[in-house]
Amino acid sequence: MAITRRDLLLTGAAVAALPAFGSVAGVPVVGTAEAQSAGELPWRHALSLFGNVKYPADFKRFDYVNPDAPKAGVARQIAVGTFDNFNIVVAGVKGQVSGAVAFIYESLTTPSLDEVSTEYGALAEAVSHPDDFSFVIYRLRPQAKWHDGKPVTVEDVIFSLDSFKKHHPMYSAYYSHVVKAEKVGERDVKFVFDAPGNRELPQIVGQLTVLPKHWWEGTDAQGRKRDVSATTLEVPLGSGPYKVKEFVAGRSIALERVKDYWGRDLAANVGRNNFDELRYEYFRDATVAIEAFKADQVDWRTENSAKNWATAYDFPAVTEKRVILEEFANRSSGVMQAFVPNLRRAKFSDPRVRRALNYAFDYEEMNKQLFYGQYKRVSSYFDGLDELMATGLPQGKELEILETVRSQVPPEVFTTPYANPVGGTPEAVRDNLREALRLFKEAGYEVRDRKLIDVKSGTQFSLELLNQDPSFERVTLFYKPSLERLGIAVSVRTVDPTQYENRTREWDFDVVTNSWGESQSPGNEQREFWSSKTADIAGSRNIAGIKNPAIDKLIERLIYSRDRDDLVAATKALDRVLLWNHYVVPQWTYTKVRTARWDRFGRPAELPKYGQSGFPFVWWYDADKAARIAKKS
């Protein structure tokens, strides 16, 4: 389950360091200092990490929606893999969850897609917290209800937090600073934090997906008690604009719009959720999925393969403009995508070994031969977020922060700007392989009979490149010969999604490919990505298994940043230390989102600035276009 705000943020200049709030209509607002001294805090309708919110308390709709969009039609979309679970609480550790089921739920707040890091009330109508961010109180809307007609309660919110913290490794780390949630009013829930100063916590608490306590503590149709810690294919109860209509386990799931949805008239929902049905068809691999798209079995496709984008869309419907190809600027996130060695295995514990693996990767030739020159190499854990990327040498506040861990980080952090090796020519490749062998020799290896041998054990260095997508084999097979030239025994293995997820949960791999999305406001999720505490928790996002006291300190420094400048400096310091420890072999990124769609949809004139295309939530089914497409067919 994605962390909504973090998937929607974008670069941009911050106008203020601390969250700002807009007042709630009808609720008197006083100055914060005055209110706190009086024992009361002002209630607000929105939260922002970057300054004043754009929309006032009495706003009618978001600017990027069409308030007159028709409510009709079906949007058929692609899902790759399989599913055997509808319980999002255990999505990180048990079964294969259907991502579509998350759409039946709601959170306390919802993001605005034309503002950076700003949330407006969804299940909650108001929010309040003190200047020191030591707690936050959310007030639920009286009209919020579940699909069975029962009200959404404070008890549901508390149950949800406890369930995610107990059973979901990612959210256990993400909400680790939330000590407790307690009922302080009929519709008021208070989240208490373990310490003041974590300016992000009030907002990320608002992103909590709320579950129905009464449903999960009840019994199913056979009289069996439900278990929030177990997988299930029983259709769960939600409160959102959609509910599950039908499904075939592992193959398809359809959501239908809830006609009497309690929140349909909320300003944040006007012009959204326009399709009567959202259908997701599951395919075992991308090759079959694209053929289904060509055959008009699905309506919309996001293309992440440069080869497909260059060669696969040459069928008649594209020429006849019945299928539209578009690229949208990716303004919502940065990314680190990389080959990830498993540091839990001794052979990858030496940073010189990991750095040598980077010298063996000829990205430039791969980009030319496999990707039609479309990509650029990732050079930062926050690639795409220029303000946050570590560049040049550290200076100013970043340097001050790094000085606090100088004895615990590689000396290059202070002396050398980080750069990936550059290949692309026979001469450069030979030089890089020589450097890789030099690093292996320093780490205790030598070449004997064309085999890279560990001098102490006498065994050959070997690794398995593990894939879950058959189309990615061409990448790992391209990498394989360079590694073999060093004397490494290399195997490439592709397994089905279920086996892949089980192996990565159990840390049963040598090298996998992984990506970490980053927002313009990094914070508590960094602990889940890189901290020592999460390295051995099954299902955590610390795939590499990083355990580094200096990184732990820098993460905490980032989380407790006092202002925007402090956050930027701490992020750059963290980025630089991660890079110089050579935990991963960076791969590539693309600055746009490629989409292909059958031309039967309408969209507002202004697409969401920070939500990429906004499909399927702010688009709609266009009956006239659909009729023309049908006629041409």
C-alpha positions in Angstrom: 0.0 0.0 0.0 1.5 3.3 -1.1 2.0 6.3 1.2 -0.2 8.6 -0.7 1.4 12.0 -0.1 4.9 10.6 -0.9 3.8 9.4 -4.3 2.4 12.8 -5.2 5.0 15.3 -4.1 7.3 17.3 -6.3 10.3 19.6 -6.3 9.7 23.2 -5.6 10.9 26.1 -3.5 9.6 26.1 0.0 8.1 29.3 1.2 8.1 28.5 4.9 9.7 26.0 7.2 6.8 24.9 9.4 3.3 23.6 8.6 0.7 26.2 8.0 -3.1 25.8 8.3 -6.2 27.3 7.0 -9.1 28.0 9.4 -12.3 25.9 9.4 -15.4 27.7 8.5 -17.6 28.4 11.5 -14.8 27.7 14.0 -13.2 30.7 15.6 -9.4 30.9 15.1 -7.1 32.7 17.6 -3.4 33.2 17.5 -1.6 30.0 18.3 0.3 31.3 21.3 -2.9 32.8 22.8 -4.8 29.6 22.2 -2.1 27.4 23.7 -1.8 29.6 26.8 -5.6 29.3 27.2 -5.4 25.5 26.9 -7.1 25.4 23.5 -5.7 25.0 20.0 -7.2 26.4 16.8 -8.9 24.0 14.4 -7.8 24.0 10.8 -9.1 22.5 7.6 -5.8 21.7 6.0 -2.1 21.0 6.6 0.9 21.9 4.6 4.6 21.4 5.2 5.5 24.3 2.9 3.5 27.3 3.7 0.0 28.7 3.3 -2.6 26.3 1.8 -4.0 27.3 -1.5 -7.7 26.5 -0.9 -9.7 28.3 1.8 -12.0 26.4 4.2 -15.1 27.2 2.1 -13.5 26.1 -1.3 -15.9 24.4 -3.7 -13.5 22.1 -5.6 -9.9 21.7 -6.7 -8.9 23.8 -9.7 -7.8 20.8 -11.8 -11.1 18.9 -11.9 -14.1 19.2 -14.1 -17.1 19.6 -11.8 -19.4 18.7 -14.6 -17.6 15.4 -15.6 -20.2 12.7 -16.3 -20.4 9.8 -13.9 -20.4 6.8 -16.2 -18.4 4.1 -18.0 -15.7 1.6 -17.3 -11.9 2.1 -17.1 -10.1 -1.2 -17.8 -6.5 -1.2 -16.5 -3.6 -3.5 -16.3 -2.1 -5.2 -13.2 1.0 -7.4 -13.5 1.4 -10.5 -11.3 -1.4 -12.1 -9.2 -3.2 -11.7 -6.0 -4.6 -13.9 -3.2 -5.3 -11.4 -0.5 -7.6 -8.4 0.3 -6.1 -7.5 3.7 -3.9 -4.5 3.2 -2.7 -4.7 6.9 -0.5 -7.7 6.1 0.4 -6.7 2.5 4.0 -6.4 3.4 4.5 -9.9 4.9 1.7 -12.3 3.8 0.2 -13.2 0.5 -0.1 -11.1 -2.7 -2.5 -8.2 -2.0 -4.7 -6.8 -4.7 -3.6 -3.2 -4.9 -7.1 -2.1 -6.2 -8.7 -3.0 -2.9 -7.0 0.1 -1.3 -9.4 2.3 -3.3 -12.4 1.2 -1.1 -10.8 2.8 1.9 -10.2 6.4 3.0 -7.8 8.2 5.2 -8.3 11.1 7.6 -6.9 13.5 4.9 -6.5 13.6 1.2 -3.8 15.3 -0.9 -4.2 18.3 -3.2 -2.6 17.4 -6.5 -1.7 21.0 -7.4 0.2 21.8 -4.2 3.3 20.4 -2.7 2.8 18.3 0.5 -0.7 19.7 1.3 -3.6 17.7 2.7 -7.3 18.5 3.1 -9.9 16.8 5.3 -11.4 13.6 4.1 -12.7 11.4 6.9 -11.6 14.3 9.2 -13.2 17.7 9.0 -10.6 19.5 11.2 -7.2 19.1 12.7 -5.2 20.8 15.5 -1.8 20.5 17.0 0.6 22.7 19.2 3.7 24.5 18.0 6.0 21.8 19.2 4.3 19.0 17.3 4.1 16.9 20.4 0.6 15.6 19.5 -2.2 16.1 17.0 -6.0 15.9 17.2 -8.3 15.0 14.3 -12.0 15.6 14.4 -14.1 13.1 12.3 -16.9 14.2 10.1 -20.3 13.3 11.6 -21.6 12.2 8.2 -18.7 9.7 7.5 -20.0 6.2 7.3 -19.1 2.7 6.1 -20.8 1.0 3.2 -23.0 -0.9 5.7 -24.3 2.4 7.0 -22.6 2.5 10.3 -20.6 5.6 11.2 -16.8 5.9 11.1 -15.7 6.2 14.7 -12.7 7.2 16.8 -12.5 3.5 17.7 -12.0 2.6 14.1 -9.1 5.1 13.8 -7.4 3.7 17.0 -7.9 0.1 15.8 -6.4 0.9 12.4 -3.2 2.5 13.9 -2.7 -0.4 16.2 -3.3 -3.0 13.5 -0.8 -1.4 11.0 1.8 -0.8 13.7 1.6 -4.4 14.9 1.3 -6.3 11.6 2.8 -4.2 8.8 6.6 -3.7 9.0 6.7 -0.5 6.9 4.1 1.3 9.0 5.5 0.0 12.2 8.6 2.0 11.4 6.7 4.9 9.7 4.6 5.4 12.8 7.1 4.4 15.4 7.1 7.8 17.0 3.3 7.6 17.6 3.1 6.4 21.2 -0.7 6.0 21.3 -4.0 7.1 19.9 -6.8 8.0 22.3 -10.4 9.2 22.3 -10.7 12.7 23.6 -14.2 13.6 22.3 -17.1 12.0 20.6 -15.5 12.5 17.2 -12.0 13.6 18.3 -8.9 11.3 18.3 -5.6 12.4 19.7 -2.3 11.0 18.5 0.5 11.4 21.1 4.1 11.4 20.0 7.1 10.2 21.9 8.9 13.6 21.6 8.2 17.1 20.3 9.9 18.5 17.2 8.9 16.0 14.5 7.1 18.5 12.2 6.0 15.8 9.7 4.1 13.6 12.2 0.8 15.5 12.3 0.5 15.3 8.6 1.6 11.6 8.1 -0.8 10.5 10.8 -3.6 12.0 8.6 -2.6 9.6 5.9 -3.6 6.6 8.0 -5.9 4.3 6.1 -8.9 3.8 8.4 -10.4 0.3 8.8 -13.8 -0.8 10.2 -13.2 -2.2 13.6 -16.6 -3.7 13.9 -16.2 -5.6 10.7 -12.8 -7.0 11.4 -13.9 -8.1 14.9 -17.0 -9.7 13.5 -17.5 -13.0 11.8 -17.8 -14.0 8.1 -20.7 -15.7 6.4 -19.6 -19.1 7.7 -19.5 -17.8 11.3 -15.7 -17.7 11.5 -14.1 -14.9 13.4 -12.1 -12.6 11.1 -8.4 -12.0 11.8 -6.7 -8.7 10.8 -3.3 -10.5 11.0 -4.2 -13.0 8.3 -4.7 -13.0 4.6 -8.3 -13.2 3.3 -10.2 -13.2 0.0 -13.4 -12.2 1.7 -14.5 -8.8 0.3 -13.7 -6.3 3.0 -15.9 -3.4 4.1 -14.9 0.1 3.1 -16.0 3.7 3.3 -14.7 5.1 0.1 -16.2 6.0 -3.3 -15.7 2.5 -4.6 -16.5 -1.0 -3.4 -15.6 -4.4 -4.7 -18.1 -5.6 -7.3 -16.6 -8.9 -8.3 -13.3 -10.7 -8.6 -11.6 -13.8 -9.8 -8.6 -14.6 -7.5 -5.3 -13.9 -9.3 -7.0 -12.8 -12.5 -9.2 -9.8 -12.2 -11.0 -7.4 -9.8 -13.7 -4.9 -10.5 -14.7 -2.0 -8.3 -18.0 -0.2 -8.7 -18.8 3.4 -7.8 -20.9 3.7 -4.6 -23.9 5.6 -5.7 -24.8 6.8 -2.2 -21.2 7.5 -1.1 -21.3 9.7 1.9 -18.5 12.0 0.8 -19.5 12.6 -2.9 -20.3 16.3 -2.2 -17.1 17.1 -0.3 -15.2 19.9 -2.0 -12.1 17.6 -2.3 -14.2 15.0 -4.1 -16.1 17.1 -6.6 -15.1 16.2 -10.2 -13.3 13.0 -9.0 -14.1 9.3 -9.0 -16.1 9.6 -12.3 -16.0 6.1 -13.6 -18.9 3.8 -12.7 -16.4 0.9 -12.7 -12.7 0.4 -12.4 -11.6 -3.0 -13.6 -8.1 -4.4 -13.2 -7.0 -7.4 -15.4 -4.0 -9.3 -14.1 -1.3 -10.5 -16.4 1.7 -12.7 -15.5 4.1 -10.6 -17.5 4.4 -7.3 -19.4 4.6 -9.0 -22.8 1.1 -10.5 -22.5 -0.2 -7.3 -21.0 0.8 -5.2 -24.0 -0.8 -7.7 -26.4 -4.0 -7.4 -24.4 -3.8 -3.6 -24.8 -3.4 -3.9 -28.5 -6.4 -6.2 -28.7 -8.5 -3.6 -26.8 -8.9 -5.8 -23.8 -7.7 -2.9 -21.6 -8.1 0.9 -22.0 -5.0 2.4 -20.4 -1.4 1.5 -20.0 1.6 3.0 -18.4 4.7 2.0 -20.3 8.0 1.5 -18.4 10.0 -0.2 -21.1 12.1 2.0 -23.4 12.1 -0.8 -26.0 8.4 -1.2 -26.0 7.9 2.6 -26.3 10.3 2.6 -29.3 9.0 -0.5 -31.1 5.8 -1.9 -29.8 3.3 0.8 -30.6 3.2 0.4 -34.4 -0.2 -1.2 -34.8 -3.0 0.3 -36.9 -5.0 1.8 -34.1 -2.0 4.1 -33.3 -1.7 5.3 -36.9 -5.5 5.9 -37.0 -5.4 7.9 -33.7 -7.7 5.5 -32.0 -4.9 4.9 -29.5 -3.2 8.0 -28.1 0.4 8.0 -27.0 1.4 10.7 -24.5 4.2 11.6 -22.1 3.6 13.5 -18.9 6.3 15.2 -16.9 7.1 13.3 -13.7 6.8 16.2 -11.2 5.8 14.1 -8.3 8.9 12.2 -7.1 12.5 11.4 -7.2 13.9 7.8 -7.3 16.8 5.5 -6.6 16.6 2.4 -8.8 19.5 0.0 -8.6 20.9 -3.5 -8.4 20.9 -4.2 -4.7 23.4 -6.7 -3.2 22.2 -8.4 0.0 24.5 -7.1 2.7 23.3 -9.8 5.1 25.6 -12.1 3.1 29.3 -11.9 4.1 30.6 -11.7 0.5 28.9 -8.3 0.1 30.0 -6.8 3.4 33.1 -5.1 2.1 32.3 -1.8 0.3 35.2 -2.3 -2.1 33.4 -5.4 -3.4 30.2 -3.5 -3.9 32.1 -0.7 -5.6 33.7 -3.2 -7.9 30.3 -4.4 -9.0 29.5 -0.8 -10.1 32.7 -0.7 -12.1 31.6 -3.9 -13.9 28.3 -2.3 -15.0 28.6 -0.7 -18.5 25.5 1.5 -18.2 26.3 3.6 -21.3 26.5 0.6 -23.6 23.3 -0.9 -22.1 21.5 2.4 -22.6 22.5 2.5 -26.2 21.8 -1.1 -27.1 18.7 -1.9 -24.9 17.1 1.4 -24.2 17.5 3.4 -27.4 19.4 6.1 -25.4 16.2 7.2 -23.6 17.5 7.0 -20.0 19.9 8.8 -17.8 21.9 7.2 -15.0 20.8 7.5 -11.4 23.4 9.5 -9.5 21.6 10.1 -6.2 19.2 8.5 -3.8 17.0 11.5 -4.5 17.5 11.6 -8.2 15.0 14.0 -9.9 14.8 16.2 -6.8 17.6 18.7 -7.7 17.3 20.6 -4.4 17.9 17.5 -2.3 20.6 15.7 -4.4 24.2 15.8 -3.0 26.4 17.5 -5.6 29.9 18.8 -5.5 31.6 18.9 -2.1 29.7 19.4 1.1 29.6 22.9 2.4 27.7 25.2 4.8 25.1 23.5 7.0 25.5 20.1 5.2 29.2 20.1 6.1 28.3 21.0 9.7 26.0 18.0 9.8 28.6 15.6 8.3 31.2 16.7 10.8 29.2 15.1 13.5 29.8 11.7 11.9 33.2 12.3 10.3 34.8 9.4 12.0 32.1 7.0 10.9 31.9 7.7 7.2 34.3 7.1 4.3 36.8 10.0 3.9 35.7 10.5 0.3 32.5 12.1 1.7 34.5 15.2 2.4 37.1 15.1 -0.4 35.5 13.8 -3.6 32.2 14.5 -5.4 30.4 11.2 -6.0 30.3 9.9 -9.6 29.4 6.6 -11.1 32.0 4.9 -13.4 31.5 5.8 -17.1 31.8 3.2 -19.8 30.5 3.1 -23.3 33.9 2.6 -25.1 36.2 -0.5 -25.2 38.9 1.6 -23.5 36.7 2.8 -20.7 35.3 -0.7 -20.1 38.8 -2.2 -19.8 39.9 0.6 -17.4 36.8 0.0 -15.3 37.3 -3.8 -15.2 41.0 -3.2 -14.1 39.8 -0.9 -11.3 37.2 -3.5 -10.3 39.9 -6.2 -10.1 42.1 -3.9 -8.0 39.3 -3.4 -5.5 38.6 -7.1 -5.3 42.3 -7.7 -4.7 42.2 -5.2 -1.8 39.2 -7.0 -0.4 41.1 -10.3 -0.4 40.4 -11.9 -3.8 42.7 -13.0 -6.6 42.2 -14.5 -10.0 43.2 -18.1 -10.4 42.5 -20.0 -13.6 40.1 -17.2 -14.7 38.2 -17.6 -11.4 37.9 -14.8 -8.8 38.9 -16.7 -5.6 38.5 -15.7 -2.0 42.1 -16.1 -0.7 41.0 -17.2 2.8 38.4 -19.7 1.8 39.6 -20.8 -1.6 36.1 -20.5 -3.0 35.0 -18.7 -6.2 33.0 -15.5 -5.8 29.5 -16.2 -7.1 26.2 -14.4 -7.3 22.7 -14.9 -8.5 20.9 -12.0 -10.3 17.2 -12.6 -9.3 14.3 -11.3 -11.5 10.5 -11.5 -11.2 9.8 -10.0 -14.6 10.9 -12.1 -17.7 11.4 -8.9 -19.7 14.1 -7.8 -17.3 16.2 -10.8 -18.1 17.8 -8.9 -21.0 19.1 -6.4 -18.5 20.7 -9.0 -16.2 22.0 -11.0 -19.1 23.7 -7.9 -20.4 25.3 -7.3 -17.0 26.4 -11.0 -16.7 29.3 -11.1 -19.2 31.1 -8.2 -17.5 30.9 -9.9 -14.2 32.1 -13.1 -15.7 35.1 -11.3 -17.2 36.2 -10.6 -13.6 36.1 -14.3 -12.8 32.7 -14.3 -11.0 30.4 -17.2 -11.3 27.1 -15.6 -12.3 23.6 -17.1 -12.7 20.4 -15.3 -13.8 17.2 -16.6 -12.5 13.6 -15.4 -13.0 10.9 -16.6 -10.7 7.2 -16.0 -10.5 6.0 -13.0 -8.4 4.9 -15.1 -5.4 8.2 -16.8 -5.2 10.1 -13.6 -5.7 8.2 -11.9 -2.9 8.7 -14.8 -0.5 12.4 -14.9 -1.2 12.9 -11.1 -0.7 10.8 -11.2 2.5 13.1 -13.9 3.8 16.3 -12.1 2.5 17.0 -15.2 0.3 18.8 -13.5 -2.5 22.2 -12.3 -3.7 21.3 -9.4 -6.0 17.9 -8.0 -6.9 16.6 -4.8 -8.6 14.7 -2.4 -6.4 13.5 1.2 -6.4 12.7 3.7 -3.7 10.4 6.6 -4.5 11.3 9.9 -2.8 9.2 13.0 -2.1 10.3 16.6 -1.9 9.8 16.3 1.8 11.7 13.2 3.0 11.1 12.2 6.5 10.0 9.3 8.7 10.0 6.8 5.7 13.8 7.1 5.5 14.0 5.0 8.7 12.1 2.3 6.9 14.4 2.5 3.9 17.9 2.6 5.5 18.0 2.3 9.3 19.6 -0.5 11.3 16.3 -1.2 13.1 14.5 -2.3 9.9 17.4 -4.3 8.3 16.2 -7.7 9.6 12.5 -7.1 9.8 10.8 -9.3 7.2 8.9 -7.3 4.6 10.7 -4.0 5.4 11.9 -1.6 2.6 15.5 -1.9 3.8 16.1 -4.5 1.1 19.9 -4.0 1.1 20.1 -4.7 4.9 21.9 -1.5 5.8 23.2 -1.3 9.4 25.2 1.9 9.8 25.3 4.0 13.0 26.2 7.1 11.0 23.2 6.7 8.7 20.9 6.1 11.7 22.1 9.5 13.1 21.6 11.3 9.8 18.1 9.9 9.4 17.1 11.2 12.9 18.7 14.5 12.0 16.6 14.7 8.9 13.4 13.7 10.7 13.9 16.4 13.3 14.9 19.2 11.0 13.9 22.6 12.3 13.2 24.2 9.0 13.4 23.7 5.3 17.1 24.7 5.0 17.9 22.2 7.7 15.9 19.5 6.0 17.7 20.1 2.7 21.1 20.0 4.3 20.3 16.8 6.3 18.9 15.1 3.1 22.1 15.9 1.1 24.3 14.6 3.9 22.3 11.4 4.1 22.4 11.0 0.3 26.2 11.6 0.2 26.9 9.0 2.9 24.6 6.4 1.3 26.4 6.9 -2.0 29.9 6.7 -0.7 29.1 3.4 1.1 28.4 1.8 -2.3 25.3 0.0 -1.0 23.8 -0.4 -4.5 24.8 -0.3 -8.2 22.6 2.6 -9.5 20.6 1.9 -12.7 18.7 4.5 -14.6 15.6 6.8 -14.6 13.3 8.6 -17.1 12.0 12.1 -16.4 8.6 11.5 -17.9 5.7 9.1 -17.5 4.8 7.3 -20.8 1.1 6.4 -21.3 -1.0 4.8 -24.0 -4.8 4.8 -24.1 -7.7 4.1 -26.3 -9.3 7.4 -27.1 -12.5 7.1 -25.3 -11.8 9.4 -22.3 -12.1 13.0 -21.4 -9.9 15.0 -19.1 -10.0 18.5 -17.5 -8.2 21.3 -19.3 -5.7 21.6 -16.4 -4.2 18.3 -15.4 -3.0 17.9 -11.8 0.4 19.6 -11.4 1.8 17.1 -8.9 -0.2 14.0 -9.7 1.2 13.3 -13.2 -1.8 12.5 -15.4 -4.3 12.0 -12.6 -5.8 9.0 -14.2 -8.2 7.4 -13.3 -9.5 9.8 -10.7 -10.0 13.1 -12.6 -10.6 11.7 -16.1 -14.0 10.4 -17.3 -15.6 8.2 -19.8 -16.5 10.2 -23.0 -19.5 8.6 -24.7 -19.0 10.5 -27.9 -15.4 9.6 -28.3 -16.2 6.0 -27.5 -18.9 5.9 -30.2 -16.4 7.3 -32.8 -13.8 4.7 -31.8 -16.4 1.9 -32.0 -17.4 3.2 -35.5 -13.8 3.2 -36.7 -13.3 -0.3 -35.4 
